[in-house]
Amino acid sequence: MDLEQKSINTAKALIMDTVRNANSGHTGGPLSSLDFSYVLFKDFLKFDPDDPNWFDRDRFVLSVGHESALLYTLLTYIGWLEIDDLKQFRKLGSKTPGHPERGITPGVEATTGPLGQGVGNAVGMAISECILRNTFGEDTVNHYTYVLHGDGDIQEPVAQGSIALAGHWGLGKLIAYYDSNDAQISGKVSRSDSTDYETMYRSHGWQVINVDGHNRDEIRSAIRQAQMEYERPTVIIGNTIMAQGCATMEGDHNTHGSPLPPEEISSTKEKLGLNPNQFFQLSDDVINDFRSSYTYSREEVKAWKFNLNKRFEDNDFKTNWKMAVNDEIPEMKWPHFQSGQEVATRKVWGAVIESLAQQKNTLVGGSADLEPSNVTVGFAKMVSDFSKNNFTGRNFAYGVREFPMGAINNGIALHGGLKVFGATFFVFSDYERPAIRLRALQNLPVISEYTHDSIFVGEDGPTHQPIEHIMSCRLIPNLLVLRPGDANEAVIASKIAFEQKSRPALILLTRQKLPVFDRSIYPSPDCIYKGAYVIQESDSKPDMTIFCSGSEVWVGLEVREILSQYKIRVVNFACWELFEEQSETYKSSVVGPSSALKISIEAGVTIGWQKYTGIDGLNFGIDRFGESAPGKEVADALGLTPSKIAKSIEKHLHTS
């Protein structure tokens, strides 16, 4: 047996032992994908053996996250994991969780598991490499992005939408490997799919190369061919066999989602020329051969660092580079709006990103085909569209693809170097939600601007009027949900979002105009840094406290005026998450005395507000779907006007 075959067989044994030892996991897929992955990692993947986070490394995304045992085995070959880590596979606190998690395992570029999103992540990484290469130069940024995906990935529409955009944009340094093994958890792929994916890829502008996925010479040739294609992304379709190499279960879809039986592992090791009585074996000759190129790799990294230091002699380059890679926001004059105006808070977004784009040349973003509504038209004109003919463009015309937009933006943030936002209507956050969840899980500071944030969308009716969305988004851990009360608070909310380095933010903005508060009367808009603050205090100990957010802040203030015979405190609740991070003393000072009646006003579902209003409080919102009519008429019909809320409070006080 030659050394390469021994290395492959050893990796197969490690995969089988890893999954069997955990009594949980996936075996068949890793065995079918191994030949390609081994060749890629050993012969092509550019990385620093001493630093998994070296900036100019090639990126590899395992979109088929259930094949984690494959990736962990290769990371052990590299030296970033140990055999003991494989023995802790799927155990609490280990570096080898069931699906790869960025930040836990060195060498894992993206948290994957929910199928399809890894493809979008890879597209985002390739975009980042392309823009940064054209911004800072090929001597500083110049690498490939590889993604391993399978039949399950390709069936998810998020992957297909991302593939379409990658081809449309001509991402020539994106190379995908499609492990086509005709097996899924429930059986053969043909039970649920008859798509000609080769034709699909070609129609989207990809180079397509078919190979025998177990012929390593064909794989090497295909990767070289892919690297030489500059104008199109490439997919290498590997025709493979599920659980390839097994003694009796080769091609069996039942190997997809479970450990192999002990007797099958033993028989397979014998077939592979390995000792069936040895477990987790990794010999020195296998490791030494795999790492034979490390001397060259280290020299390559050393040369890159030397060149970067030479580039730092240019102060402008150094400033822009460090601002990009350290995710910094420049000192700048943020927009300001005069009191007495009425401004839709969505209008603020355009002013903010246009101002920021002039100071930060690595600000990128785009809208899901709602540029006029999301007020990103000015930004798009200023920075131009990213396209195959304009790799320095910084606006992404995503089309009607909210979920791919979310997954791609996650990939941009995962790569590093660019500050990214996405935009659409708030009601369509439902389409993007799985990507929002994964970015929160990965601490990715991606920003989502969501406009048309309530029933005040109006005439478009209940299909476009978000009702449950605000509270639903507040349920996601590590996510800031910012709902500013006027134009100047929208500026501060945007600033807060752009300052984040380890968590995503949603900025919820209005279609309708809101009054710009007179800050000589009311506290500074900077107060929303604390999440919630008393925007108007009662003359003495309050009889009631009104909590309100966003477009309902002025409503709460109006209710206070109508009920002037009572002592009422009004609290602007712009961000629950920031408020909960404050001291207990501060939170108590805002919520106020327990004797005061607590009231919430928000144009969304009321469930959840009881956290602050208690079981005896009043909660004004919308616990039904909206209506198609002008926004003010909808609000009146649903009882969300100051006069109707005041009347309901009076009635409650007189009957309680």
Secondary structure, DSSP 8 states (H G I E B T S, - for coil): --HHHHHHHHHHHHHHHHHHHHT-S--HHHHHHHHHHHHIIIII---BTTBTT-TT--EEEESSGGGHHHHHHHHHHHTSS-HHHHHTTT-TT-SS-SS--TTTSTT--S---STTHHHHHHHHHHHHHHHHHHHH-TTTS---EEEEEEHHHHHSHHHHHHHHHHHHHT-TTEEEEEEE-S-BTTB-GGGT----HHHHHHHTT-EEEEEETT-HHHHHHHHHHHHT--SS-EEEEEE--TTTT-SS-TT-GGGTTS---HHHHHHHHHHTTS-TT--S---HHHHHHHTTTHHHHHHHHHHHHHHHHHHTTSHHHHHHHHHHHTT-----------TT-EEEHHHHHHHHHHHHHHH-TTEEEEESS-HHHHT-HHHHHHH-B-BTTBTT--EEE--S-HHHHHHHHHHHHHH-S-EEEEEEEGGGHHHHHHHHHHHHHTT---EEEEES-SGGGGGG-TTS--SSHHHHHHTSTT-EEE--SSHHHHHHHHHHHHH-SSS-EEEE--SSEEE---TTTS--GGGGGGSEEEEE--SSS-SEEEEE-GGGHHHHHHHHHHTTTS-EEEEEE--HHHHHTS-HHHHHHHH--TTSEEEEE-SS--TTTHHHH-TT-EEES-SS---SS-HHHHHHHTT-SHHHHHHHHHHHHHH-
